[in-house]
Amino acid sequence: MPSTFWTMDHLVEMVGKKASYPPLGLLTVAALLPKDWDKRLVDLNVEDLSDADLLWADYVFIGAMNVQIRSAREVIDRCRGLGVKIVAGGPLFTHEHETFDGVDHFVLNEAEITLPLFLADLEAGHPKPLYATQDFADVHQTPLPMWELADLNQYAYCIVQYSRGCPYMCDFCDVTALFGRKPRVKTPKQILAELKAMGDLSRFGMILFADDNLIGNKKNLRETLLPALIEWRGRENPPVGFSTQVTINVVDDEELSQLMLEAGFRHIFCGIETPDEAGLLASQKRQNTRRDLLENVTRLHEKGFMVTAGFIVGFDTDTEASFQRMIDFIQDSGIVIATINLLKAPPGTDLYKKMRAAGRLIEPFDFDENSSNIIPVMDPDVLNHGFEFVLRHVYSPEYVYQRALTLMRTYPGPKVRHRIRRKPSLRSAALLLRLVYRLGIAGQERRYFWKLFFWTLWNRPGILEYSFFFSTLTLQFRKMYERYSGGVYPEIKQESYPLISARPATTAAA
């Protein structure tokens, strides 16, 4: 995985781990393979892939997302050079398998359906080059991931998946193309079995529910999974909380929100995208319209959730004023962890089809975080300057500190029946000392580290741990910004976006 916001690689390194979370897809595929096969997992986020690893295998199974395209091509080239057969699947290959040479077998869409077909043909001696389906899998039949193939001690978090699919139709998102609009859910028994199979949960800071929208099927969530998790938490008192992705309209359902909190959900990611309603309407993100997004985020914080949010720059409806509005919204909301990306059109999405029809696609494209495959309506120089302006502010220690204060003034702390607790240890003490040194002594962020620490110690000592968490984020943000800006990391002044003199918009034919 390349260094992106989602890898949190600098944060992960600071806490003594190798990667954020294990590859759930590959571990699930491993469980679908014949039990008598010898299997070996090589997670390139954790360890190097040697030629010996490749030569050991009769078949190398590769799974990837579009941000991993460079790594996927490198592995494919190495396998071809060594004469090792390749089986490829996952989102990247499902949408773009035609662009890859040298793969022996593509097993696409959901493996619960297509992998058994490949295995049957393989046993019969005539496997085909391509297996695909328009059907969706019955996730009740999804096996336990083979956690034993991974060294879970190398990961900051662990991961489960409760549902697949999303009822909404945001035109830049490929979830519905991959998994459909009708969310399919596992049983509570399956989820509890997966949690048990992880072993010692105290080694993880959190368990991620990797659903694209956990509340896509509210009825099942409310009536089955959440009561089961609440009962499990009361019985086991597990030392971890949960994080997940939800749509912002979770704030409208008081009962559901409370059940999620009682079940242990702390961090929720919401795709806000833009505070400008015109951009939301243009992208078919109607669930975010006709509501006060700033008020919604504040209410979620007050309930006991910590909101992480995604934002997008580069909608056709954006103007130069959009950049400052985005900064102001993020700062006023107290969303400490905010991802900002240029608008992209992933293959398989409605936006991709629309941009291709309009002659506005840039191809080939490797989905780097700070670039786009869309020819924008806005002058490209203006867009890039505005994007950099947003990043420079939102990722600065000063602005992170301000957002942290905004959140911590209203955040009540965990509001659940069974508080999450961890046992103190020499390892945790060593981690604390490392954080203090890196952030409070050696770091460029040290002024804001101590300001946040002492403010919290004096005003909100019950949530002091969050001052360390947010301070650690300033390091992650700084490293990300340095990547975007060539290492320049100036002190931020309170300034508004400087409107650039108007220039003609770039057309689709440009």
N, C-alpha and C positions, 0 to 999 in steps of 0.2 A: 504494500500500500504506500503510495507517495505521501509525503508530509502534507496533511490537510487539517482543517479544523477538527474533523471527526476523529482523526488518529490521536489527537492530544499528546503527541509524541514527547514533547518537552515536559509536560506535566507527568506523564507516565514514567519517564526516566527519573524524574526527581523523587518519586515515591518508590523507586527500586524495582520497577516492573519493566517488561519488554514490549508489551502492547496493551491496547485498551481491552479487547475481549477476544475470545477464541473464535475460529471460523465455524459458526454454527451450521452453515450450509454443507460444508465438506464433511463435518462430523456426522451429520444426518445421512448424507449419501453413503458414508462408510457403513452405517448401520443397515442400509438397504442392500449392501453387497453380501454375497454368500458368506456364511459364518466360517467356513473352512478356508477362506482366503486369508493369506497373511497380508496385513495392512500396516502402513506406516504413514503418519502425517508429518509433512514438512510445512510449517507456517512461515512464510518468508518475512513476516513481521517480527518473528522471534528468533529465527536461526537461518543460516545459509543453506542453500541447496547445493549439494555436492554431486559430482558426476557419479560417485558410488551410489548415492541415493537413487539416481535415475536408472542406473544399470541394474540395480537390485530388483526393479519392478518389471513385470511383464506389461503392465499398463499404467500410465500416469494419468490420473484424473485431475483436471484443472477446473477450478471455479473462480469466477472473477466478476467484478462490476466494472462499469465503463471507466472509472478513475484509475483502474489497475491495468489499462490496456497495454502500456509499455512493458510492464513486468510480464504480462501474459504472453506477449510476442517473444520476449527474451526466453522464457521457459520453453515455448513451442520450438524456437530455433535450436535450443540446446538438445531437446529431445530428438529432433530430426537429425542433428549432427551425430547423435549417439545411436540412432536406429531404434529408439524406443517408441512404442505405440502410444498415442495420445487419445484420451476421451475428454471432451470439453463440454461444460454446461454452465448454467447460471445466467444472470441477467445480461451480461456482456455478449455472450455467444448467442443467446436466444434472439436478440435484436440484430446482431451484426455478424453472424457466422459466415456470411458470404465474403466478408473482407479478410478472412483468415485462411491462409494456405498451410498445408502440412499437417492438419488435424485429421486423424484417422476416422474418428467417430464423434459426431455431435449428438449429445443427448440433451435435448432442449426442454423448455417449459418446466413443469414440475416433475421432479425425479420419481415421485411415488407412482407416476403413470408411465413415463418413458423409459426409466432405467430397467424395470423388469422386462420390457420388450427387447432392449438391447442384450440383456443377460441371457434371455431365452435363445436369441439368434446366435449369440456367441457360443453357447453350449452346443447348439446344432451345427456350428462350424461355418455359418454364413452371416456374420454381422453386417448390417448396412451402414453406410456413411452418415445417415441422418435419421434421427428419431425426433418427432415433434407431435404436438397434440393441441387441439383447440379446447379440450376439456380441462376442467379444474379438479384437483385431487381432493379426495376425502381425507381431511387432516386427522380424522379419528384413527386413520391407519398409519400415521406418521410415527416411526419408531423413536425410541430414546436415542439421542445423540451418543456417539461413542466417546464420551468424555475421557475414557482411559487412554485414548490415543494422544491426548494433549497434556502437556505439563501445565495444569491450571494455575500453578504457583507463579507462572510468568505473566499473568494477566491481571490488570487492575480491577476488572469487572468480569462478571460472567453474564450469560445471555440465554434467554428463552424466547420462544415465539408462541403466542396464544392464538392469533388470528392472521389470516391473509385476505387481502382485498380491502377496498375503501369505497364507500357509497358516493364520493364526490368526484368531480371531473375537472380538476385543475389541469389546464392544457399543457403545462410544462412538466407534468409528473407522469412517469411510466408505470406507476403501481397498478392502475386499472388494466393496462395492457398486459401486464404480467400475471395479475391475480384476480382480475374481475372486479365488478362493483358490488357484489354480494359477499360480505365478509363471512368467511368460514372459520369456525372456532374449534379448538381442541376442548376436551373435557377437563374439568378441574382435576380429575384423577391423573391425567397425563401430565399436567403442569406440576402437580405436587411430586410425581415420580421423577420428573426432570430435576426439580430442585433437590430432592433427596440424593439423586445420583451424582450431583456435583460434589458431595462430600462436605468437607469443612467449609462452611460459608463465611466464617470469620476472616478468611484470607482475601475476601473481595470487599471492596468499598461499597459495592452496589450490584444489584442484579438488574440488567436491562431487559425489559420486555420489548423485543425488536419488532413490534407491530407498527405498520405504517399509520394506523389510527386505531388505538386500543378501544375507543368508544364507537367504532363503526357499527357494532352490534350491541347496542346498549342493553337490550333485554337479557341476552345471555350473560353479559358482563355483570349486570346488576343481580341477577337471580342465581347464578351458578358460581362463576369464578371468584368474585369478590367475597361472598360469604365463606367460601372454602378457604381463601387466603386469610381471612380474619380469624377463622377457627384454628387454622394452622399456626398463625402467629401467636394466638393465645396459648396454644398447647406447647409449641416448640420454643417460643421466644427467640427467633433467629436473629443473629447480630447483623442483619443487613436490611436496607430499605430497597425500594424499587424505583426505577425511572422508566419512562415510556414516551411515546408520541401520541398526542391527542389534538383534535381540532379545538379552536378557541371556544366554541359553543359548549364545551363541558361546563363552563361557568354558569350556564342557564339551568343546569340540573343539580339542584342543591343536594338531593338524596344521593345521587351518583357520586358527586364530589366527596361527600362525607364518607361514603363507603370506600372510595379509593384511598383516602387518607388513613382510615382505620386499617386497611389492608397493608399499608406501609409504603404507598406511592408518595415520593417526595419531590422528585425532579420531573417536570413534564416539558416536553418540547412542543411548541406550537409554531406552525408555519404561518406567521403573520404576513410576511412578504413585503408589504408596503402599507404605510398609513394613508396613501392616496386611493380613494375608492375607485377612481377611474382605472387604475392599474389592476385592481382586484376584479372588476367587471370584465375588463379586456381579457384576463387570463382565466375566466370562468370560476374564480374562487368566490363564489357567491355566499358561501357560509360565513365569510368574514365581512360582508357588507351589512348595511343597515344596523350597525351596532357601534358603540363607543369602545374601540379597541383598547384605548388607554385605561378607561375605567374597568374594562374586563380583566386586564392584566393585574391591576391593583387589587381587585377583588380576589383573584386567585392567590396572590401573595398573602392577603389578609386571612384567607382560609387556611393556609399552611403549605401551599405548593411553592416551589421555586421554579419560576418559568424561565426556560431557555427558549429562544426564538430564532427563526430563520428569516432573513430579509433579502430581497432581490433588487438590484439596480439594473435598469436598462429596459423597462417596459416601454412599449411604443408611446404610451401616454405620459411618460416621465418628462419633466421639464428641468431646467437648471435649479428651480426652487425646490425640487424634490429631494435634493441631496441634504440640504439643511433641515428640511422637515423630518427626514429619516433620523438624522442625528438627534434632533430635539425629542422625537418620539422615544427613541431608545433610552436617552438620558432621563426623561421624565418618568418613564415606566419602571425604572429600577431593574430592568432585565440585564443582569450582570453578564451572562453568557449570550452574546448575540453573534450569529453567523451572518456575514454579508457576502453575497456572491453576485457576479454578473449573470444576467439571464442567459440560460442555455436551453437548447432544444434537443433533449435526448432522443435517439431513435426509438420509434414506437409510440411517441406522444403525438397528440393533436397539433401541438406547436411545431413539431418537426415537419409534419405534413404540410402545415400552413406556410412555413418558411420556405420549404422546398418548392411549393407551388408558386410562391412569389419570387423565386430566384434570390432568396436572401440567406441561404445556407453557406457556411464556410466549411468545406470538406477537403481533406480529412481533418479530424479534430480529436484531440486526446483528452479532453475534459479537464484541463488544468483549471484550478479554482479561480484564478485571477484572469481568465480569458473567456471568450464566448465564441460560439459557432454561428452567431446571428449577425448579419449586417444591420446595424441599428438605424432607427429613424433619426435619432439625435446624432449630431456630428460626432464621429468616433473620438476625436481628441477631447471634446467637451465631456463625453461620457467617461472616458478613462480618467480625466482629471477629477471629475466629480466622484467617481468610485474611489480613487486614491484619497481624496479629501475625507470621505466618510470613514475609510479604514484608519486614516491617520488619527482621527479623533476618537472613534469608538474603541480602538485598541490601545490607546494611550493609558499609562498608569493613572494619570489624573482623572480621566473620564471613567475608568473602571472603578476607581475609588469613590467617585461621586455616586455612581449607580449602586455600589455596594451599600453606601450610607442610606440612600433612598429606600432600598429594599429592607435593610435591617432595622430601620425605624418603625416599620409596620409588620414585618414578618414575625409571627407568634412563636416560631419554633415547631417541632413535631407535635401534632395534635392527634395522637393515637392512643389506644388503650394500653399498648405494650411498647414502651420506649425502646428504641434501638440502643443496645449497649455493647460495648467492646471491652475485653479484658486488657488492662495495661500490660505492656511487655517491654523488654529491652529493645526490641525491634522498633516499636512505636516511638520510644524515647529517642532512639537514634534518628528516626525519620524526622521527628520534631526539631532536633538540633540541626539537621541538614537543611530543613526549610528555613529556620531562623538565619543560618549562615548565608544561604544562597539569596534569600530575599531581603533580609534585614541588615546584612553587613556588606556582602559583595555585590548585590544587585542594584541596577539603576533605579529600581522601584522602591528602594529602601525607605525613602521618606514617606511614601504612601503606605508601605507595610506597617510602619510604626504608628502612623496616624490612625489607620484602621484598627490596629490591635488595641491601642489605648482607648480609643473611642468605644469600642465594643466592651473592653474590660470594665470601663466605668459605667456605661449605659445599659449594655445588654450582656452581662457575663454568662447568662445561661446559654447563649449561642456563640460563645467565643470561638469554637472550632471553625465556624464559618469565616471568620476573619482570616484564618490560615488558608482555607480553601479558596477564597476570592483573591487573596494575595498571590497564591500559586498561579492562578489564572493570569495575573498580570505578566508573569514570565512567559506563559504560552502565547499570549497576545503579542508581546514584544517580539518574540522570535518569528511569529508569523508576519508581523509588520516589516521586520527587517528583510524578510524574503521578498516582500512586495516592493520595498523602497530602496533596495541596494545597501541596506545597513544603516541608513540615516534614520535617526529616531529623535527628532527635535522635541523640545519642551512645547507643549501645546498651550496656545493662548486662547482666551475666550473670543472667538471670532465667528462670523457668519460666512457662509459660502460666498466667495466673490463672484458675482455674476460676470460671465465672460461675454464680450460683445457678440451679438447675434451673428451667426453664420448660416448659410443655407443648409437645410437638413439633408442628410445623405439619403438618397432614394434607393429603391430596390435594385435599380439598374447600375448603381455606382460600383 
